[in-house]
Amino acid sequence: KVEKAPLLSPANPQALSKMAQAVQSATEKKKAIALLRDALKLDPNLWEAPYNLGVLLANSGELVDAESELSAAQKLAPNAEDVVVALGEARRRIGDAKGAVAVLEPFVKANPKAVSARIQLVTALRDSGEVESSIRHAREVLIKRSNDPNALAELAMSHLERGEVDTAELLIKEAQKGAPNNAMVVRTA
């Protein structure tokens, strides 16, 4: 519980960031936000603070503020896949699928093994109307991870977008074999 957390020096921004994560998990959103902002004041280069703040805000539905914080985190940590994925998702959820593609595509090109970023790119490409590119990237994931349930579900969604219901159903059945309780698979099915 948060009450039992040891007292940490406020001059230690990483400790503040960790405290904020603990508070966040205890659903004390206002306190978590204040701690993360304190961490940023103490160390403006601590990318974890705007990242965690952005994720917290996104989970609370405050997507515009989340996008702003995640953009700041990406400037501080341009090679952090988690940051790019969260930023891409925030932009897509705001309705800026092309903005999501703009951040995800160069990252995936520079980091071809970044599977989470590529899966988020698949979704953003589909949402921006680039279904063929979406399918190509989903297949790239499946080359690296042949039965990845998220990639299979995203590929199914892309085939549905093209009106290929039979292919989509086969892909979902394959995804269900490997991960019947996977949230994306359940939502797609």
C-alpha atoms as one frame of an Amber mdcrd trajectory, in Angstrom:
protein
   0.000   0.000   0.000   1.083   3.569  -0.628   0.959   4.461   3.080   3.735
   1.930   3.743   6.041   3.260   1.040   9.347   4.480   2.452   9.987   8.196
   2.509  12.262   9.192  -0.341  14.337  12.250  -0.882  12.474  14.808  -3.018
  15.814  15.561  -4.669  15.712  12.108  -6.264  13.483  12.409  -9.358  13.717
   8.717 -10.212  12.439   7.915  -6.761   9.613  10.391  -7.237   8.779   8.749
 -10.544   8.662   5.350  -8.852   6.511   6.772  -6.086   4.164   8.184  -8.675
   3.888   4.757 -10.289   2.969   3.279  -6.927   0.398   5.971  -6.299  -0.932
   5.501  -9.823  -1.492   1.826  -9.157  -3.361   2.835  -6.010  -5.611   4.991
  -8.235  -4.671   8.275  -6.572  -4.435  10.080  -9.874  -4.029  13.656  -8.592
  -1.188  12.700  -6.289   0.533  10.715  -9.034   0.293  13.662 -11.430   1.747
  16.025  -8.820   4.644  13.656  -8.086   5.428  13.215 -11.757   5.385  16.962
 -12.335   7.681  17.406  -9.314  10.041  14.846 -10.826  10.100  16.817 -14.080
  10.910  20.049 -12.248  13.802  18.365 -10.473  15.124  16.675 -13.600  13.750
  17.912 -16.935  15.668  15.112 -18.717  13.912  12.302 -16.851  11.965  10.822
 -19.761  10.163   8.338 -17.500   8.189  11.135 -15.833   6.418  12.503 -18.943
   6.033   8.949 -20.218   4.322   7.751 -17.028   2.292  10.955 -16.877   1.186
  10.452 -20.478   0.177   6.849 -19.857  -1.718   7.858 -16.715  -3.556  10.615
 -18.581  -4.316   8.334 -21.548  -5.733   5.680 -19.223  -7.935   8.406 -17.720
  -9.196   9.440 -21.151  -7.318  12.758 -21.186  -5.842  12.033 -24.593  -4.812
  15.533 -25.700  -2.783  16.091 -22.524  -1.460  12.540 -22.771  -0.269  13.147
 -26.321   1.551  16.280 -25.214   3.357  14.491 -22.374   4.203  11.493 -24.558
   5.579  13.808 -27.256   7.831  15.359 -24.618   8.950  11.894 -23.509   9.715
  10.925 -27.099  11.952  13.970 -27.515  13.878  12.863 -24.426  13.970   9.158
 -25.357  13.522   8.821 -29.131  14.669   5.186 -29.129  12.316   3.953 -26.388
   9.777   1.641 -28.019   7.278   1.925 -25.152   7.209   5.704 -25.562   6.685
   5.546 -29.329   3.943   2.915 -28.971   2.107   4.953 -26.324   2.439   8.156
 -28.373   1.175   6.405 -31.499  -1.780   4.976 -29.613  -2.643   8.343 -28.057
  -2.571  10.059 -31.454  -4.683   7.325 -33.006  -7.242   7.496 -30.175  -7.457
  11.276 -30.612  -8.373  10.611 -34.229  -4.979  11.510 -35.687  -4.111   8.200
 -37.339  -1.793   9.930 -39.812   0.049  11.543 -36.886   0.398   8.102 -35.331
   1.814   6.734 -38.584   4.222   9.700 -38.744   5.780   8.748 -35.399   5.584
   4.954 -35.725   6.705   4.388 -39.321  10.189   5.926 -39.052  10.720   4.168
 -35.716   9.807   0.777 -37.202  11.995   1.440 -40.234  14.961   2.228 -37.968
  14.121  -0.647 -35.574  12.791  -3.554 -37.660  12.645  -5.861 -34.618  10.322
  -3.485 -32.731   7.272  -5.755 -32.811   5.048  -3.727 -30.448   5.642  -0.575
 -32.473   4.945  -2.431 -35.709   1.651  -3.808 -34.363   0.615  -0.290 -33.330
   1.653   0.875 -36.816  -0.620  -1.775 -38.369  -3.580  -0.312 -36.490  -2.663
   3.283 -37.348  -2.193   2.457 -41.036  -5.575   0.726 -41.171  -7.233   3.636
 -39.366  -5.666   6.079 -41.822  -7.008   4.128 -44.800  -3.689   2.497 -45.774
  -5.021  -1.054 -45.571  -2.463  -2.613 -47.948   0.447  -1.218 -45.915  -1.320
  -2.392 -42.777  -1.469  -5.943 -44.121   2.183  -5.834 -45.197   3.324  -4.773
 -41.722   1.132  -7.361 -39.973   2.732 -10.020 -42.149   6.177  -8.706 -41.165
   5.284  -9.314 -37.524   4.105 -12.828 -38.350   7.424 -13.559 -40.083   9.170
 -12.780 -36.795   6.492 -14.317 -34.529   4.482 -16.806 -36.525   1.545 -17.105
 -34.131   1.482 -13.666 -32.518  -2.191 -13.274 -31.497  -2.097  -9.464 -31.718
  -0.653  -9.539 -35.223  -3.176 -12.176 -36.289  -6.040 -10.106 -34.871  -4.777
  -6.928 -36.552  -4.313  -8.772 -39.835  -7.878 -10.086 -39.504  -9.164  -6.537
 -38.964  -7.298  -5.350 -42.047  -8.805  -8.143 -44.132 -12.254  -7.232 -42.785
 -11.566  -3.671 -43.916 -11.092  -5.075 -47.428 -14.325  -7.054 -47.092 -12.551
 -10.412 -46.891 -14.653 -11.966 -44.142 -13.592 -15.586 -44.754  -9.893 -14.745
 -44.476 -10.528 -12.671 -41.352 -12.445 -15.523 -39.712  -9.614 -17.969 -40.422
  -7.072 -15.579 -38.918  -9.176 -15.068 -35.788  -9.591 -18.820 -35.342  -5.819
 -19.189 -35.581  -5.318 -16.416 -33.021  -7.858 -18.009 -30.687  -5.940 -21.306
 -30.757  -2.874 -19.662 -29.294  -4.433 -17.039 -27.032  -8.184 -17.458 -26.550
  -8.285 -14.866 -23.738  -6.093 -12.240 -25.392  -7.985  -8.924 -25.211  -7.338
  -7.986 -28.834  -8.352 -11.439 -30.065 -11.554 -11.381 -27.999 -12.412  -7.862
 -29.209 -11.767  -8.798 -32.855 -13.734 -12.045 -32.669
